[in-house]
């Protein structure tokens, strides 16, 4: 990528960064991306339930995957987080309470840069490339909505790839692994109902607070003693709400938390355990517990063949500094998992630690001071292009 092309990518990233948008509807970001793609030989198809869209590039020659060649998807997410930026950058967020703290501004800009570069080589391409510009990654199920809109059926991909920046990896380093890479992300809720009363006379009430505490302890014990360490789960209760005064026993307690797993089997088993343990403990103490689970993202699972493709290219792409295999999955979640559940593919992190910084101590993703080395975006664009072209020519092998 030349200096002029990188300057365009950087300018787009900064424009998006300055006006972050949250959730499924990001009209300003969508408009910026579409404006940057204007005039290119792309077929644009809009999502009906979000402001996302796909841009389809059809190559100029037939290829080995059939008369029209193979089809590959590249994803870039567009939404921001509900955080107040504290980077002090000249292009910092101008939207109160919103910040691109997870790098989606860079993801969108890199995907636009890749689309421009691949459009310039259209006549050499032996298949079809689907560029997926997706809002609502941060807990809003944007990929699922776009898939339900039928956008991935217009030109059905045979493989799918995504890159995610990491300020805690050296610049240009690609990081990934085969199989489970990121966890499922369910939200668990329980309402424990007892009988309120005067705090000085607890024997005349049924206090739900110690019952809620017993439920939290029992859930932790279940994870520690019943879940195999080779197929782990994390169940963290993060909110306990009850009461209105120091001298009143409340009538109910509300518990909320997150459930993370690395397999669908453990996910199903932990859901069942939550629905059993909370009501059971409550009943033993004369209370009633209602439970609910909000379904989150599936496990993000990388196809070993797709990971091998990224790993091999990490030694060839200009600006890349190699590959690091993650020793274990991360328990964070990613809604690219919806795509990978239906289509073989892989996601990899790309290190964006600034020169002279220590990746180990840099502000991480979802931090109000998170920054990136913008020059690394050229490497991200190059990887998008390389993986698309390599797949179109050779498939996953």
Secondary structure, DSSP 8 states (H G I E B T S, - for coil): --HHHHHHHHHHHHHHHHT---SS--HHHHHHHHHHHTTSS-EEEE-SSSS-EEEEEE-SS-BTTBTT--EEEEEEE---BS----S--TT---STT-B--SSHHHHHHHHHHHHHHHHHTGGG--SEEEEEEE--TTTS-HHHHHHHTTTTSTT--SEEEEEEEETTS-TT-EEE-SEEEE---EEEEEEEE-B-EEGGGGGGSB-HHHHHHHHHHHHHHHHHHHS-GGG-EEEEEEEEEE-SSTTEE-SEEEEEEEEEESSHHHHHHHHHHHHHHHHHHHHHTT-EEEEEEE-----EEE-HHHHHHHHHHTTTSTT---EEE-SS-BS---THHHHHHHS-EEEEEEE---TTS-TTTS--TT-TT----GGGHHHHHHHHHHHHHHHHHHTT-
